[in-house]
Amino acid sequence: MNMNTKLMKELPELLENKVISQDVADAIEAYYTTQNDAKPNRLFTVFGVLGATLVGLGIILILAHNWDDFSKSIKTVWAFLPLVIGQLIVGYSILKGKSDTWKEASGVFLFFAVGASIALVSQIYNIPGNLSSFLLTWILLCTPLIYLLKSKAVAILHLVFATYYVFEYGYGYGSRTPWYYLLLLAVLAPFYIQLLKHYTTSNMTSIFNWLIPLSITISLGAFVGRGDDEYGFLIYVILFGMFYSIGKIPYFQDQKLRRNGFLVFGSLGTITTVLFTTFRWYWKDLANGTSTHTETIILAGVLFALALLILGYSYAKKWVKEFNLFQYVFIIFAILFFIGMVNISIPVIITNLLIFSLGMITIKIGADQFHFGILNYGLLIVTALVICRFFDANISFVVRGLLFVIVGAGFFLTNYIMLKKQKSNTL
């Protein structure tokens, strides 16, 4: 049974026994009535957006099935008809001050109508072009909808299709640097900042907290020049260090972990990327590497400066209250990177020690906070390091087996001790 429903049913009994007054009972009833009224509206918005998407896709499929039977003039009318209908609905939603459901649904419909119209007109009149230019034109034409309708759904589509554009332009055949992706992120930034200010704890803001770092993580590789793989690791370590510092800003730090995508991406990304560099092959390739593209070097420098600026600003605002090694990994790794150009052994040893230290620090944080998730995450970091050394360390299978036994026993004992402490604290 829902806790709200249970409380509402107990209100008469509480009034009868004079536990609460009539005014308090009325206030409680009004509060939960408002809460219950809001839930269907959010659900209706979701289904409205889904419905608009399905209608738009359905129209495209119907037209595609009968397309060859139409003349060129009829085809042109059909090409612009969804666009006109979408604009009329959006205009009606704005002028009449309709609900968010209307605005979200109409915005999604018009978004797909714009794409369909561009594609159909290009096909009818054989206008040359490629998929990446089509995606870029489509996204830019629909960008004003984000601010005209204050549409979160259109903003999500903007971000998703911007990432798709990077795939086509930056990772596809004859790939080039997708600089326009930075523009697409920049035009979305004011909308996201407003969400953080006014809807900090909303579920939609949490979605953006995950989608934005995910999109940047996917897209960053397209900015790294071909053959610059070693620099790519450095760039990603810096990026994840920047994400981690952003995740420690009060806007995000005060949220539950599941709402803080920047912190999760920063932590997981740092561990994963540095873990790869604990192998000797990475540093050998770096030492034997050829010249690197100037763009890649500039990108690494700019990202490092941004990450350092965010960390320094956090110190200036006194957001950093205690030492956290995760926030400094990108600085340590940058130093190791330049050492690795002339010496292999030192970076290999220090990266292994770094991963081990991060694992132990995470275990300590989990133990101090009685958080089993963080505790086991720290144990997994240490386990991952042991597994990596299992494949490249020149030690006997007996010693390797003992290492796994020790790590497994550590999992069990640490969780057991934590559970015992938690039970003793609750007694």
C-alpha positions in Angstrom: 0.0 0.0 0.0 1.2 3.5 -0.8 2.4 5.4 2.3 0.3 8.5 1.2 -2.9 6.4 0.9 -2.3 4.8 4.3 -1.8 8.2 6.0 -4.9 9.6 4.3 -7.0 6.6 5.7 -5.6 7.2 9.2 -6.5 10.9 9.3 -10.0 10.3 10.8 -8.5 8.2 13.5 -5.8 10.7 14.3 -8.5 13.5 14.5 -10.7 11.4 16.7 -7.9 10.7 19.2 -6.9 14.4 19.0 -3.4 13.6 17.8 -3.7 16.3 15.2 -6.0 19.3 14.8 -8.5 19.8 12.0 -6.3 22.5 10.4 -3.3 20.1 10.3 -5.5 17.4 8.8 -6.8 19.7 6.1 -3.3 20.8 5.3 -2.1 17.2 5.0 -5.1 16.3 2.8 -4.5 19.3 0.5 -0.8 18.5 0.2 -1.2 14.9 -0.9 -4.1 15.8 -3.2 -1.8 18.2 -5.0 0.9 15.6 -5.2 -1.5 13.0 -6.6 -2.8 15.5 -9.1 0.7 16.2 -10.4 1.6 12.6 -11.1 -0.9 12.0 -13.9 0.2 15.3 -15.5 3.8 14.1 -15.7 2.7 10.7 -17.0 0.4 12.4 -19.5 3.4 14.5 -20.7 5.5 11.3 -21.3 2.7 9.6 -23.2 2.0 12.8 -25.2 5.6 13.0 -26.3 5.6 9.3 -27.2 2.3 9.7 -29.1 3.7 12.7 -31.1 6.8 10.7 -32.0 4.7 7.7 -33.1 2.3 9.9 -35.2 5.3 11.6 -36.9 6.9 8.3 -37.7 3.6 6.8 -38.9 3.1 9.6 -41.3 6.6 9.1 -42.7 5.9 5.4 -43.2 2.6 6.0 -44.9 4.1 8.5 -47.3 7.0 6.2 -48.0 4.7 3.3 -48.9 2.7 5.4 -51.5 5.5 7.7 -52.6 6.1 6.5 -56.1 2.4 6.9 -57.0 2.5 10.7 -56.5 3.5 13.4 -59.0 6.3 15.8 -58.2 4.0 18.6 -57.2 1.9 16.3 -54.9 5.1 15.1 -53.4 6.2 18.6 -52.6 2.8 19.4 -50.9 3.2 16.2 -48.9 6.8 17.1 -48.0 5.7 20.5 -46.5 2.4 19.4 -45.0 3.8 17.9 -41.8 5.9 21.0 -41.4 3.0 23.3 -41.7 0.8 21.3 -39.4 3.6 21.1 -36.8 4.1 24.9 -36.9 0.4 25.5 -36.5 0.2 23.3 -33.5 3.3 24.8 -31.9 1.9 28.3 -32.6 -1.4 27.4 -31.0 0.4 26.0 -28.0 2.4 29.2 -27.5 -0.3 31.7 -28.2 -3.0 30.0 -26.1 -0.5 29.3 -23.3 -1.3 25.6 -23.3 0.1 23.1 -20.8 3.6 21.6 -20.8 2.2 18.4 -22.3 1.0 20.3 -25.4 4.3 22.1 -25.8 6.4 19.0 -25.3 4.3 16.9 -27.7 4.0 19.7 -30.4 7.7 20.4 -30.2 8.6 16.7 -30.7 6.2 16.5 -33.7 7.6 19.6 -35.3 11.2 18.4 -34.7 10.6 15.2 -36.7 8.5 17.1 -39.3 11.4 19.4 -40.0 13.7 16.4 -40.6 11.1 14.7 -42.8 10.6 17.8 -44.9 14.3 18.4 -45.5 14.8 14.7 -46.5 11.7 14.6 -48.8 12.5 17.9 -50.6 16.1 16.7 -51.1 14.9 13.4 -52.6 12.2 15.0 -54.8 14.6 17.6 -56.4 17.8 15.5 -56.1 19.6 18.0 -54.0 23.1 16.7 -53.3 24.4 16.3 -49.7 25.5 13.8 -47.1 23.9 12.5 -43.8 26.2 14.6 -41.5 25.2 17.9 -43.3 21.6 16.9 -43.2 21.7 16.2 -39.5 23.5 19.5 -38.7 20.9 21.5 -40.7 18.1 19.7 -39.1 19.4 20.2 -35.5 20.2 23.9 -36.1 16.7 24.6 -37.6 15.0 23.0 -34.6 17.2 24.7 -31.9 14.9 27.7 -31.4 12.1 25.2 -30.3 14.1 24.5 -27.1 13.7 28.1 -26.0 10.4 29.0 -27.6 8.6 26.0 -26.0 11.0 25.5 -23.1 10.9 21.9 -24.2 13.0 19.4 -22.4 12.1 16.6 -24.9 13.3 18.7 -27.8 16.5 19.5 -25.8 17.1 15.8 -25.4 16.6 15.1 -29.1 19.0 18.0 -29.8 21.7 16.3 -27.7 21.0 12.8 -29.1 21.1 13.9 -32.7 24.2 16.1 -32.1 26.0 13.0 -30.9 24.8 11.1 -33.9 26.2 13.9 -36.1 29.6 13.4 -34.4 29.4 9.7 -35.3 28.7 10.5 -39.0 31.1 13.4 -39.4 33.9 12.5 -36.9 34.0 8.7 -36.9 32.6 7.8 -40.3 34.3 7.3 -43.7 36.7 10.2 -44.4 36.2 11.5 -40.9 37.0 15.0 -39.9 37.0 17.1 -36.7 33.3 17.9 -35.8 33.8 21.4 -34.6 30.1 22.2 -35.0 29.4 19.8 -32.1 30.9 22.5 -29.8 28.4 25.0 -31.2 25.5 22.6 -30.7 26.6 22.1 -27.0 27.0 25.8 -26.5 23.5 26.7 -27.7 22.1 24.0 -25.3 24.1 25.3 -22.3 21.8 28.2 -21.2 18.8 25.9 -21.2 20.7 23.3 -19.0 21.9 26.0 -16.6 18.3 27.2 -16.2 17.3 23.6 -15.4 20.0 23.4 -12.7 18.9 26.7 -11.2 15.2 26.1 -11.1 14.7 22.4 -11.3 17.7 21.1 -9.5 16.2 17.9 -8.1 13.8 17.1 -11.0 14.0 13.8 -12.8 14.4 15.5 -16.2 17.4 17.5 -14.9 18.9 14.2 -13.7 18.6 12.8 -17.2 20.6 15.7 -18.5 23.2 15.2 -15.8 23.8 11.8 -17.4 23.2 12.5 -21.1 25.6 15.5 -21.3 28.7 13.7 -19.9 27.8 10.6 -21.9 27.5 12.7 -25.1 30.8 14.4 -24.5 32.6 11.2 -23.6 31.4 9.6 -26.9 32.2 12.6 -29.0 35.6 13.5 -27.6 37.4 10.7 -29.5 36.4 12.4 -32.8 38.6 15.4 -31.9 41.7 13.2 -31.4 43.8 13.0 -34.6 44.4 9.6 -36.3 47.4 7.9 -34.8 47.3 10.0 -31.6 46.0 7.1 -29.4 48.5 7.7 -26.6 47.5 11.4 -26.4 43.9 10.2 -26.5 44.3 8.4 -23.2 45.8 11.6 -21.7 42.9 13.7 -23.0 40.3 11.3 -21.6 42.0 11.2 -18.2 41.8 15.0 -18.1 38.2 15.0 -19.2 37.2 12.5 -16.5 39.1 14.5 -13.9 37.1 17.6 -15.0 33.8 15.6 -14.8 34.8 14.5 -11.2 35.4 18.1 -10.1 32.1 19.2 -11.7 30.4 16.4 -9.8 31.8 17.8 -6.5 30.2 21.2 -7.1 27.4 21.7 -4.6 24.8 21.7 -7.4 25.6 18.1 -8.0 27.3 17.0 -4.7 24.1 17.6 -2.7 22.2 15.3 -5.1 21.8 11.5 -4.6 24.5 9.6 -6.5 22.0 8.3 -9.1 21.4 11.9 -10.1 25.1 12.9 -10.3 26.2 11.6 -13.7 29.2 13.8 -13.8 30.7 12.3 -10.6 29.9 8.7 -11.7 31.4 9.2 -15.2 34.4 11.0 -13.7 35.1 8.2 -11.2 34.5 5.2 -13.5 36.2 6.9 -16.5 39.3 7.8 -14.5 39.6 4.2 -13.1 39.0 2.6 -16.5 41.4 4.8 -18.5 44.2 4.8 -16.0 43.8 1.0 -15.6 44.7 0.5 -19.3 47.9 2.5 -18.8 49.1 0.2 -16.0 50.3 -2.1 -18.9 53.8 -1.6 -20.2 52.6 -1.7 -23.9 51.0 1.8 -23.5 54.2 3.4 -22.3 56.3 1.6 -24.9 54.0 2.9 -27.7 54.3 6.4 -26.2 58.1 6.3 -26.1 58.3 4.9 -29.6 55.5 7.2 -30.9 55.9 9.5 -33.9 54.9 13.1 -34.2 51.5 14.1 -33.0 48.9 16.4 -34.7 49.0 19.9 -33.5 45.2 19.9 -33.0 45.4 17.0 -30.5 48.1 18.8 -28.5 46.1 22.0 -28.3 43.0 20.0 -27.3 44.9 18.4 -24.5 46.2 21.8 -23.3 42.8 23.4 -23.4 41.1 20.6 -21.5 43.9 20.6 -18.9 43.5 24.3 -18.4 39.7 24.0 -18.0 40.1 21.1 -15.5 42.6 23.0 -13.5 40.4 26.1 -13.6 37.4 24.2 -12.3 39.5 22.6 -9.5 41.0 26.0 -8.6 37.6 27.7 -8.6 36.3 24.9 -6.3 39.1 25.7 -3.9 38.5 29.4 -4.0 34.8 28.8 -3.2 35.8 26.4 -0.5 33.8 23.6 -2.0 36.8 21.3 -1.6 36.8 20.5 2.1 39.2 17.5 2.2 41.8 15.9 0.1 40.4 13.6 -2.6 42.9 11.8 -4.8 40.4 11.4 -7.7 40.4 15.2 -8.2 44.2 15.2 -8.8 44.7 12.1 -11.0 44.6 14.1 -14.2 47.5 16.3 -12.9 49.6 13.2 -11.8 48.9 11.5 -15.1 49.9 14.5 -17.1 53.3 14.6 -15.3 53.7 10.8 -15.9 52.8 11.2 -19.5 55.8 13.4 -20.2 58.1 11.2 -18.0 56.8 8.2 -20.1 58.3 9.7 -23.2 61.8 9.0 -21.9 61.3 6.4 -19.2 58.9 3.5 -19.2 59.4 1.9 -15.7 58.5 4.9 -13.5 55.0 5.5 -15.1 54.2 1.8 -15.0 55.0 1.6 -11.3 53.2 4.8 -10.3 50.0 4.1 -12.3 49.7 0.7 -10.5 50.2 2.4 -7.2 47.7 5.1 -8.2 45.0 2.6 -9.0 45.6 0.7 -5.8 45.5 4.0 -3.8 42.2 5.0 -5.4 40.7 1.6 -4.6 41.8 1.8 -0.9 40.6 5.4 -0.6 37.2 4.4 -2.1 37.0 1.5 0.4 37.7 3.9 3.3 35.0 6.3 2.1 32.5 3.5 1.8 33.4 2.2 5.3 33.2 5.7 6.8 29.8 6.4 5.3 28.5 2.8 5.8 27.8 2.7 2.1 28.0 -0.8 0.7 27.9 0.3 -2.9 31.0 2.6 -2.5 32.8 0.0 -0.4 32.3 -2.8 -3.0 33.2 -0.3 -5.8 36.6 0.2 -4.1 37.0 -3.6 -3.7 36.3 -4.0 -7.5 38.9 -1.4 -8.3 41.5 -3.4 -6.4 40.2 -6.7 -8.0 40.5 -5.2 -11.5 44.1 -4.2 -10.8 44.9 -7.8 -9.6 43.2 -9.2 -12.7 45.3 -6.9 -15.0 48.5 -8.0 -13.3 47.4 -11.7 -13.6 47.9 -11.4 -17.4 51.2 -9.5 -17.6 53.1 -10.1 -14.4 55.9 -12.7 -14.4 54.8 -14.6 -11.3 53.8 -18.2 -10.7 50.2 -19.5 -10.9 50.3 -20.3 -7.1 51.0 -16.7 -6.2 48.3 -15.5 -8.7 45.9 -17.9 -7.1 46.7 -16.7 -3.6 46.1 -13.1 -4.7 42.6 -14.0 -5.9 42.0 -15.9 -2.6 43.1 -12.8 -0.6 41.0 -10.4 -2.7 37.9 -12.7 -2.4 38.4 -13.1 1.4 38.7 -9.3 1.5 35.3 -8.9 -0.2 33.7 -11.2 2.3 35.4 -9.9 5.5 35.0 -6.2 4.7 31.3 -6.6 3.9 30.8 -8.8 7.0 32.5 -6.3 9.3 30.5 -3.4 7.8 27.2 -5.4 8.3 28.1 -6.1 11.9 28.9 -2.5 12.6 25.7 -1.3 10.9 23.6 -3.8 13.1 25.4 -2.7 16.3 24.7 1.0 15.5 21.0 0.4 15.0 20.6 -1.4 18.3 
